[in-house]
Amino acid sequence: MKRLLAAAGLFLAAHIAHASDDVAGSKDHPLLTRYPDSRISDYEKNYNAVSIITGKAANGSPQTQSIEGQATVIRYFYNSAEKQPSPLQLMRNYQNAIKAIEGTVVYERLPAGSDGGETTLKVNANGKDIWVKVVPDIFSAPTQSYVLSVVEVEAMAQVISANAMLDALNKDGFIALYINFDTGKSVLKIDGEATVMEIAAMLKGSPNLKVSIEGHTDNVGTAASNLTLSNARAKAVMDAIVKGGIASNRLSSKGLGQTAPIADNRSDEGKAKNRRVELVKQK
């Protein structure tokens, strides 16, 4: 994915001359780079909820939503007061950059007086909804700063205990697990391995239990590609369980793609709930 920033209508390369001045452990988000001649003073990256203005109500007041996912929040300080952009120029640069990768401007509040303004952007990249918030800060002096927040919407990986899984299977016949994969890929991430270990522990403690591992996606992309992806992810989970010491004849896997949603795909939260792996008890 390209890292883009539009400045005065031009797209700038992401190589930053002042990266050596950044706070330790920080880096630009791979989607959008910084405004030229600026440095990172504060940096946070984790699973979090970020308050983002997602539009306006009928009366014109802003509507705020808590967006959950992998959140990267970066404060950039300009290195030179003479070269720093106006708050409006900064906002327009990021708006142009997101449009260049087929994103949209969801909201903007123009700078006025002591208010530096704010803009919300959104783009779908590789099947994942990404929200961007840009807030210029006009109070720091002599050089100013701005905060860039990027939230990649996804459900938080859950590590459910073997006992809890078994209880759900006995009660409901299935359990939905939110095992995160990289977008468009079927390789288990490290946080997913912990869930697989619990599945294996459950099966070891219930030697007569057989389960089907069923992959599900949201409706982003084509039905055919989602079916293929869900099949691959379900099989990846099954293979990992077998490596954990469970006989393969107690397991089966299949993908259902986007055909069995449990939430509304029109919202980011709904899409995150639909991207799941289910264990289904077999007779």
MIVOLO-710150 format. One record per residue (C-alpha): residue number from 1; residue in three letters; y negated, x, z negated. Coordinates in nm, 4 decimals, padded with zeros to 6 digits. Example, Ala and Ser with C-alpha at 12.3 -4.5 7.8 and 13.67 -1.06 7.14 Angstrom:
// MIVOLO-710150
+-----+-----+----------+----------+----------+
!   k !   r !        y !        x !        z !
+-----+-----+----------+----------+----------+
!   1 ! ALA !  00.4500 !  01.2300 ! -00.7800 !
!   2 ! SER !  00.1060 !  01.3670 ! -00.7140 !
+-----+-----+----------+----------+----------+
//
This chain:
// MIVOLO-710150
+-----+-----+----------+----------+----------+
!   k !   r !        y !        x !        z !
+-----+-----+----------+----------+----------+
!   1 ! MET !  00.0000 !  00.0000 !  00.0000 !
!   2 ! LYS ! -00.3406 !  00.1380 !  00.0898 !
!   3 ! ARG ! -00.5983 !  00.2126 ! -00.1764 !
!   4 ! LEU ! -00.9259 !  00.0815 ! -00.0495 !
!   5 ! LEU ! -01.2856 !  00.0546 ! -00.1565 !
!   6 ! ALA ! -01.5520 ! -00.0741 !  00.0794 !
!   7 ! ALA ! -01.8892 !  00.0956 !  00.0375 !
!   8 ! ALA ! -02.1817 ! -00.0113 !  00.2568 !
!   9 ! GLY ! -01.9283 ! -00.1656 !  00.4931 !
!  10 ! LEU ! -01.7170 !  00.1506 !  00.5170 !
!  11 ! PHE ! -01.3747 !  00.2206 !  00.3656 !
!  12 ! LEU ! -01.3557 !  00.5319 !  00.1544 !
!  13 ! ALA ! -01.0595 !  00.7593 !  00.0865 !
!  14 ! ALA ! -00.9154 !  00.7499 ! -00.2610 !
!  15 ! HIS ! -00.9477 !  01.1224 ! -00.3380 !
!  16 ! ILE ! -01.1911 !  01.1551 ! -00.6258 !
!  17 ! ALA ! -01.3906 !  01.4695 ! -00.6908 !
!  18 ! HIS ! -01.4430 !  01.3953 ! -01.0598 !
!  19 ! ALA ! -01.0860 !  01.3019 ! -01.1513 !
!  20 ! SER ! -01.0700 !  01.6104 ! -01.3761 !
!  21 ! ASP ! -01.3318 !  01.4441 ! -01.5997 !
!  22 ! ASP ! -01.1145 !  01.1362 ! -01.6572 !
!  23 ! VAL ! -00.9801 !  01.0521 ! -02.0005 !
!  24 ! ALA ! -00.6329 !  01.2004 ! -02.0541 !
!  25 ! GLY ! -00.3424 !  00.9969 ! -01.9170 !
!  26 ! SER ! -00.5557 !  00.7769 ! -01.6948 !
!  27 ! LYS ! -00.5511 !  00.7151 ! -01.3213 !
!  28 ! ASP ! -00.6826 !  00.4692 ! -01.0649 !
!  29 ! HIS ! -00.4816 !  00.1572 ! -00.9960 !
!  30 ! PRO ! -00.2894 !  00.2048 ! -00.6668 !
!  31 ! LEU ! -00.4412 ! -00.1114 ! -00.5187 !
!  32 ! LEU ! -00.8123 ! -00.0345 ! -00.5572 !
!  33 ! THR ! -00.9798 !  00.2958 ! -00.6237 !
!  34 ! ARG ! -01.3058 !  00.3670 ! -00.8048 !
!  35 ! TYR ! -01.6634 !  00.3726 ! -00.6850 !
!  36 ! PRO ! -01.7485 !  00.7266 ! -00.5680 !
!  37 ! ASP ! -01.8921 !  00.9763 ! -00.8164 !
!  38 ! SER ! -01.7585 !  00.8017 ! -01.1256 !
!  39 ! ARG ! -01.5121 !  00.8932 ! -01.3995 !
!  40 ! ILE ! -01.2677 !  00.7057 ! -01.6227 !
!  41 ! SER ! -01.3870 !  00.6816 ! -01.9832 !
!  42 ! ASP ! -01.1410 !  00.4193 ! -02.1127 !
!  43 ! TYR ! -00.7947 !  00.3289 ! -01.9858 !
!  44 ! GLU ! -00.5261 !  00.0831 ! -02.0907 !
!  45 ! LYS ! -00.2071 ! -00.0171 ! -01.9117 !
!  46 ! ASN !  00.0548 ! -00.2495 ! -02.0606 !
!  47 ! TYR !  00.1931 ! -00.6006 ! -02.0462 !
!  48 ! ASN ! -00.0929 ! -00.8170 ! -02.1625 !
!  49 ! ALA ! -00.2923 ! -01.1350 ! -02.1137 !
!  50 ! VAL ! -00.6383 ! -01.0979 ! -01.9609 !
!  51 ! SER ! -00.9017 ! -01.3720 ! -01.9691 !
!  52 ! ILE ! -01.0145 ! -01.4275 ! -01.6092 !
!  53 ! ILE ! -01.2507 ! -01.6814 ! -01.4549 !
!  54 ! THR ! -01.0424 ! -01.8575 ! -01.1894 !
!  55 ! GLY ! -01.2991 ! -02.1048 ! -01.0553 !
!  56 ! LYS ! -01.5497 ! -02.3704 ! -01.1520 !
!  57 ! ALA ! -01.5072 ! -02.7121 ! -01.3096 !
!  58 ! ALA ! -01.6559 ! -03.0268 ! -01.1564 !
!  59 ! ASN ! -01.9696 ! -02.9795 ! -01.3659 !
!  60 ! GLY ! -02.0135 ! -02.6249 ! -01.2379 !
!  61 ! SER ! -01.9076 ! -02.4456 ! -01.5553 !
!  62 ! PRO ! -01.6633 ! -02.1548 ! -01.5156 !
!  63 ! GLN ! -01.2943 ! -02.2200 ! -01.5752 !
!  64 ! THR ! -01.1213 ! -01.9411 ! -01.7628 !
!  65 ! GLN ! -00.7487 ! -01.8778 ! -01.7610 !
!  66 ! SER ! -00.5341 ! -01.6308 ! -01.9527 !
!  67 ! ILE ! -00.3403 ! -01.4363 ! -01.6871 !
!  68 ! GLU ! -00.0274 ! -01.2569 ! -01.8099 !
!  69 ! GLY !  00.1397 ! -00.9600 ! -01.6478 !
!  70 ! GLN !  00.1193 ! -00.5842 ! -01.6085 !
!  71 ! ALA ! -00.2467 ! -00.5297 ! -01.6874 !
!  72 ! THR ! -00.4510 ! -00.2207 ! -01.6063 !
!  73 ! VAL ! -00.8004 ! -00.2173 ! -01.7576 !
!  74 ! ILE ! -01.0275 !  00.0737 ! -01.6656 !
!  75 ! ARG ! -01.3880 !  00.1514 ! -01.7579 !
!  76 ! TYR ! -01.5661 !  00.3751 ! -01.5099 !
!  77 ! PHE ! -01.8907 !  00.5593 ! -01.5885 !
!  78 ! TYR ! -02.1110 !  00.6813 ! -01.3065 !
!  79 ! ASN ! -02.1822 !  01.0525 ! -01.3095 !
!  80 ! SER ! -02.5351 !  01.0223 ! -01.1764 !
!  81 ! ALA ! -02.8051 !  00.7642 ! -01.2458 !
!  82 ! GLU ! -02.9583 !  00.8435 ! -00.9080 !
!  83 ! LYS ! -02.6371 !  00.7712 ! -00.7164 !
!  84 ! GLN ! -02.5075 !  00.4727 ! -00.9110 !
!  85 ! PRO ! -02.4974 !  00.1410 ! -00.7221 !
!  86 ! SER ! -02.6654 ! -00.1791 ! -00.8244 !
!  87 ! PRO ! -02.4345 ! -00.4328 ! -00.9922 !
!  88 ! LEU ! -02.4499 ! -00.6499 ! -00.6795 !
!  89 ! GLN ! -02.3630 ! -00.3560 ! -00.4541 !
!  90 ! LEU ! -02.0623 ! -00.2749 ! -00.6723 !
!  91 ! MET ! -01.9386 ! -00.6344 ! -00.6633 !
!  92 ! ARG ! -01.9788 ! -00.6573 ! -00.2861 !
!  93 ! ASN ! -01.7857 ! -00.3317 ! -00.2397 !
!  94 ! TYR ! -01.4836 ! -00.4630 ! -00.4261 !
!  95 ! GLN ! -01.5073 ! -00.8023 ! -00.2592 !
!  96 ! ASN ! -01.5057 ! -00.6364 !  00.0839 !
!  97 ! ALA ! -01.2139 ! -00.4162 ! -00.0180 !
!  98 ! ILE ! -00.9991 ! -00.7105 ! -00.1288 !
!  99 ! LYS ! -01.0822 ! -00.9029 !  00.1886 !
! 100 ! ALA ! -00.9692 ! -00.6024 !  00.3926 !
! 101 ! ILE ! -00.6184 ! -00.6402 !  00.2489 !
! 102 ! GLU ! -00.6169 ! -01.0187 !  00.3058 !
! 103 ! GLY ! -00.7273 ! -01.1111 ! -00.0443 !
! 104 ! THR ! -00.9871 ! -01.3677 ! -00.1462 !
! 105 ! VAL ! -01.2983 ! -01.3916 ! -00.3614 !
! 106 ! VAL ! -01.2129 ! -01.6572 ! -00.6198 !
! 107 ! TYR ! -01.5332 ! -01.6484 ! -00.8227 !
! 108 ! GLU ! -01.8632 ! -01.4673 ! -00.8478 !
! 109 ! ARG ! -02.1581 ! -01.4787 ! -01.0828 !
! 110 ! LEU ! -02.4487 ! -01.2893 ! -00.9342 !
! 111 ! PRO ! -02.6438 ! -01.0406 ! -01.1479 !
! 112 ! ALA ! -02.9568 ! -01.1886 ! -01.3041 !
! 113 ! GLY ! -03.1831 ! -01.0379 ! -01.5668 !
! 114 ! SER ! -02.9745 ! -00.8928 ! -01.8472 !
! 115 ! ASP ! -02.6521 ! -01.0311 ! -01.6928 !
! 116 ! GLY ! -02.4793 ! -00.7757 ! -01.4721 !
! 117 ! GLY ! -02.2662 ! -01.0436 ! -01.3069 !
! 118 ! GLU ! -01.8912 ! -01.0749 ! -01.2599 !
! 119 ! THR ! -01.6446 ! -01.1388 ! -00.9793 !
! 120 ! THR ! -01.2804 ! -01.2466 ! -00.9667 !
! 121 ! LEU ! -01.0582 ! -01.1473 ! -00.6744 !
! 122 ! LYS ! -00.6998 ! -01.2330 ! -00.5857 !
! 123 ! VAL ! -00.4453 ! -01.0935 ! -00.3419 !
! 124 ! ASN ! -00.0724 ! -01.1280 ! -00.2808 !
! 125 ! ALA !  00.0849 ! -00.7877 ! -00.2292 !
! 126 ! ASN !  00.4563 ! -00.7528 ! -00.1533 !
! 127 ! GLY !  00.5286 ! -01.0985 ! -00.2891 !
! 128 ! LYS !  00.3365 ! -01.0539 ! -00.6146 !
! 129 ! ASP !  00.0117 ! -01.2284 ! -00.7095 !
! 130 ! ILE ! -00.2517 ! -00.9825 ! -00.8292 !
! 131 ! TRP ! -00.5763 ! -01.0812 ! -01.0013 !
! 132 ! VAL ! -00.8764 ! -00.8482 ! -01.0145 !
! 133 ! LYS ! -01.1846 ! -00.8784 ! -01.2353 !
! 134 ! VAL ! -01.4924 ! -00.6598 ! -01.1856 !
! 135 ! VAL ! -01.7635 ! -00.6636 ! -01.4533 !
! 136 ! PRO ! -02.0709 ! -00.4384 ! -01.4110 !
! 137 ! ASP ! -02.2291 ! -00.3167 ! -01.7358 !
! 138 ! ILE ! -02.6075 ! -00.2786 ! -01.7161 !
! 139 ! PHE ! -02.6702 ! -00.1896 ! -02.0802 !
! 140 ! SER ! -02.5439 !  00.1694 ! -02.0898 !
! 141 ! ALA ! -02.8146 !  00.4267 ! -02.0161 !
! 142 ! PRO ! -02.9177 !  00.6367 ! -01.8371 !
! 143 ! THR ! -02.5989 !  00.5998 ! -01.6331 !
! 144 ! GLN ! -02.4216 !  00.2658 ! -01.6205 !
! 145 ! SER ! -02.0556 !  00.1700 ! -01.6130 !
! 146 ! TYR ! -01.8242 ! -00.1089 ! -01.5020 !
! 147 ! VAL ! -01.4851 ! -00.2458 ! -01.6028 !
! 148 ! LEU ! -01.2079 ! -00.3050 ! -01.3493 !
! 149 ! SER ! -00.9164 ! -00.5217 ! -01.4662 !
! 150 ! VAL ! -00.6065 ! -00.5622 ! -01.2478 !
! 151 ! VAL ! -00.3275 ! -00.7990 ! -01.3535 !
! 152 ! GLU !  00.0020 ! -00.8050 ! -01.1632 !
! 153 ! VAL !  00.1517 ! -01.1418 ! -01.2539 !
! 154 ! GLU !  00.5082 ! -01.1297 ! -01.3825 !
! 155 ! ALA !  00.7111 ! -01.2618 ! -01.6720 !
! 156 ! MET !  00.7565 ! -01.0228 ! -01.9618 !
! 157 ! ALA !  01.1011 ! -00.8703 ! -01.9733 !
! 158 ! GLN !  01.2948 ! -01.0327 ! -02.2557 !
! 159 ! VAL !  01.5753 ! -00.8691 ! -02.4462 !
! 160 ! ILE !  01.7835 ! -01.1588 ! -02.5781 !
! 161 ! SER !  02.0614 ! -01.0746 ! -02.8201 !
! 162 ! ALA !  02.4274 ! -01.1142 ! -02.7293 !
! 163 ! ASN !  02.4653 ! -01.3854 ! -02.9941 !
! 164 ! ALA !  02.1684 ! -01.5821 ! -02.8585 !
! 165 ! MET !  02.3109 ! -01.5639 ! -02.5062 !
! 166 ! LEU !  02.6496 ! -01.6878 ! -02.6236 !
! 167 ! ASP !  02.4910 ! -01.9744 ! -02.8163 !
! 168 ! ALA !  02.2980 ! -02.0846 ! -02.5060 !
! 169 ! LEU !  02.6063 ! -02.0660 ! -02.2837 !
! 170 ! ASN !  02.8105 ! -02.2718 ! -02.5291 !
! 171 ! LYS !  02.5324 ! -02.5277 ! -02.5711 !
! 172 ! ASP !  02.3818 ! -02.5567 ! -02.2218 !
! 173 ! GLY !  02.6296 ! -02.3793 ! -01.9962 !
! 174 ! PHE !  02.3660 ! -02.1357 ! -01.8686 !
! 175 ! ILE !  02.0760 ! -01.9155 ! -01.9743 !
! 176 ! ALA !  01.7759 ! -01.7924 ! -01.7743 !
! 177 ! LEU !  01.6957 ! -01.4233 ! -01.8152 !
! 178 ! TYR !  01.3757 ! -01.2574 ! -01.6976 !
! 179 ! ILE !  01.4919 ! -00.9194 ! -01.5781 !
! 180 ! ASN !  01.2062 ! -00.7471 ! -01.3981 !
! 181 ! PHE !  01.2593 ! -00.5623 ! -01.0722 !
! 182 ! ASP !  01.0079 ! -00.3728 ! -00.8633 !
! 183 ! THR !  00.8554 ! -00.6024 ! -00.6026 !
! 184 ! GLY !  01.0893 ! -00.6543 ! -00.3090 !
! 185 ! LYS !  01.3596 ! -00.4315 ! -00.4584 !
! 186 ! SER !  01.6930 ! -00.4827 ! -00.6316 !
! 187 ! VAL !  01.7161 ! -00.1699 ! -00.8480 !
! 188 ! LEU !  01.7262 ! -00.2466 ! -01.2198 !
! 189 ! LYS !  01.4269 ! -00.1192 ! -01.4160 !
! 190 ! ILE !  01.4757 !  00.0510 ! -01.7506 !
! 191 ! ASP !  01.3707 ! -00.2570 ! -01.9480 !
! 192 ! GLY !  01.6365 ! -00.4585 ! -01.7623 !
! 193 ! GLU !  01.9114 ! -00.2217 ! -01.8700 !
! 194 ! ALA !  01.8679 ! -00.3328 ! -02.2315 !
! 195 ! THR !  01.9396 ! -00.6925 ! -02.1310 !
! 196 ! VAL !  02.2484 ! -00.5826 ! -01.9372 !
! 197 ! MET !  02.3779 ! -00.4049 ! -02.2477 !
! 198 ! GLU !  02.3471 ! -00.7304 ! -02.4436 !
! 199 ! ILE !  02.5323 ! -00.9212 ! -02.1693 !
! 200 ! ALA !  02.8133 ! -00.6659 ! -02.1828 !
! 201 ! ALA !  02.8236 ! -00.6876 ! -02.5625 !
! 202 ! MET !  02.8510 ! -01.0667 ! -02.5438 !
! 203 ! LEU !  03.1378 ! -01.0482 ! -02.2966 !
! 204 ! LYS !  03.3202 ! -00.7855 ! -02.5013 !
! 205 ! GLY !  03.2972 ! -01.0127 ! -02.8033 !
! 206 ! SER !  03.4257 ! -01.3128 ! -02.6030 !
! 207 ! PRO !  03.7173 ! -01.1773 ! -02.3973 !
! 208 ! ASN !  03.8006 ! -01.5146 ! -02.2386 !
! 209 ! LEU !  03.4473 ! -01.5827 ! -02.1189 !
! 210 ! LYS !  03.3671 ! -01.5609 ! -01.7476 !
! 211 ! VAL !  03.0170 ! -01.5879 ! -01.6027 !
! 212 ! SER !  02.8425 ! -01.6189 ! -01.2699 !
! 213 ! ILE !  02.5243 ! -01.4145 ! -01.2260 !
! 214 ! GLU !  02.2791 ! -01.6095 ! -01.0102 !
! 215 ! GLY !  01.9539 ! -01.4720 ! -00.8713 !
! 216 ! HIS !  01.6423 ! -01.6818 ! -00.8092 !
! 217 ! THR !  01.3010 ! -01.6113 ! -00.6547 !
! 218 ! ASP !  00.9669 ! -01.7839 ! -00.6120 !
! 219 ! ASN !  00.8614 ! -01.9161 ! -00.2709 !
! 220 ! VAL !  00.6534 ! -01.6178 ! -00.1609 !
! 221 ! GLY !  00.7942 ! -01.4784 !  00.1631 !
! 222 ! THR !  01.0530 ! -01.6330 !  00.3911 !
! 223 ! ALA !  01.3482 ! -01.8354 !  00.2670 !
! 224 ! ALA !  01.5855 ! -01.5932 !  00.4388 !
! 225 ! SER !  01.4344 ! -01.2808 !  00.2817 !
! 226 ! ASN !  01.4285 ! -01.4447 ! -00.0621 !
! 227 ! LEU !  01.7950 ! -01.5381 ! -00.0297 !
! 228 ! THR !  01.8837 ! -01.1804 !  00.0626 !
! 229 ! LEU !  01.6759 ! -01.0396 ! -00.2230 !
! 230 ! SER !  01.8215 ! -01.2767 ! -00.4828 !
! 231 ! ASN !  02.1747 ! -01.1908 ! -00.3684 !
! 232 ! ALA !  02.1031 ! -00.8192 ! -00.4024 !
! 233 ! ARG !  01.9493 ! -00.8572 ! -00.7474 !
! 234 ! ALA !  02.2350 ! -01.0695 ! -00.8791 !
! 235 ! LYS !  02.4849 ! -00.8143 ! -00.7507 !
! 236 ! ALA !  02.2862 ! -00.5293 ! -00.9077 !
! 237 ! VAL !  02.3103 ! -00.7010 ! -01.2454 !
! 238 ! MET !  02.6829 ! -00.7654 ! -01.1985 !
! 239 ! ASP !  02.7488 ! -00.4040 ! -01.1005 !
! 240 ! ALA !  02.5609 ! -00.2825 ! -01.4077 !
! 241 ! ILE !  02.7694 ! -00.5099 ! -01.6321 !
! 242 ! VAL !  03.0890 ! -00.3712 ! -01.4782 !
! 243 ! LYS !  02.9625 ! -00.0191 ! -01.5501 !
! 244 ! GLY !  02.9158 ! -00.1357 ! -01.9068 !
! 245 ! GLY !  03.2912 ! -00.1839 ! -01.9391 !
! 246 ! ILE !  03.3499 ! -00.5436 ! -01.8282 !
! 247 ! ALA !  03.6302 ! -00.6240 ! -01.5818 !
! 248 ! SER !  03.4956 ! -00.7366 ! -01.2452 !
! 249 ! ASN !  03.7354 ! -01.0341 ! -01.2324 !
! 250 ! ARG !  03.5372 ! -01.1948 ! -01.5143 !
! 251 ! LEU !  03.2192 ! -01.1871 ! -01.3084 !
! 252 ! SER !  03.0789 ! -01.3255 ! -00.9858 !
! 253 ! SER !  02.7335 ! -01.3086 ! -00.8335 !
! 254 ! LYS !  02.5278 ! -01.5015 ! -00.5828 !
! 255 ! GLY !  02.1690 ! -01.5580 ! -00.4845 !
! 256 ! LEU !  01.9988 ! -01.8927 ! -00.4455 !
! 257 ! GLY !  01.6646 ! -01.7598 ! -00.3270 !
! 258 ! GLN !  01.3840 ! -02.0118 ! -00.3675 !
! 259 ! THR !  01.6045 ! -02.3224 ! -00.3551 !
! 260 ! ALA !  01.6226 ! -02.3994 ! -00.7289 !
! 261 ! PRO !  01.2786 ! -02.3641 ! -00.8889 !
! 262 ! ILE !  01.2320 ! -02.4581 ! -01.2533 !
! 263 ! ALA !  00.8507 ! -02.4555 ! -01.2391 !
! 264 ! ASP !  00.5673 ! -02.5298 ! -00.9975 !
! 265 ! ASN !  00.5316 ! -02.2505 ! -00.7410 !
! 266 ! ARG !  00.1667 ! -02.3434 ! -00.6885 !
! 267 ! SER !  00.0683 ! -02.1554 ! -01.0044 !
! 268 ! ASP !  00.1161 ! -01.7887 ! -01.0906 !
! 269 ! GLU !  00.2857 ! -01.8825 ! -01.4163 !
! 270 ! GLY !  00.5269 ! -02.1097 ! -01.2313 !
! 271 ! LYS !  00.6166 ! -01.8373 ! -00.9842 !
! 272 ! ALA !  00.6846 ! -01.5957 ! -01.2698 !
! 273 ! LYS !  00.9219 ! -01.8457 ! -01.4331 !
! 274 ! ASN !  01.1058 ! -01.8996 ! -01.1053 !
! 275 ! ARG !  01.1740 ! -01.5266 ! -01.0609 !
! 276 ! ARG !  01.4796 ! -01.5083 ! -01.2839 !
! 277 ! VAL !  01.8485 ! -01.4279 ! -01.3191 !
! 278 ! GLU !  02.0725 ! -01.6945 ! -01.4694 !
! 279 ! LEU !  02.4059 ! -01.6507 ! -01.6418 !
! 280 ! VAL !  02.6256 ! -01.9552 ! -01.5798 !
! 281 ! LYS !  02.9416 ! -02.0163 ! -01.7813 !
! 282 ! GLN !  03.2544 ! -02.0499 ! -01.5685 !
! 283 ! LYS !  03.5593 ! -02.2589 ! -01.6566 !
+-----+-----+----------+----------+----------+
//
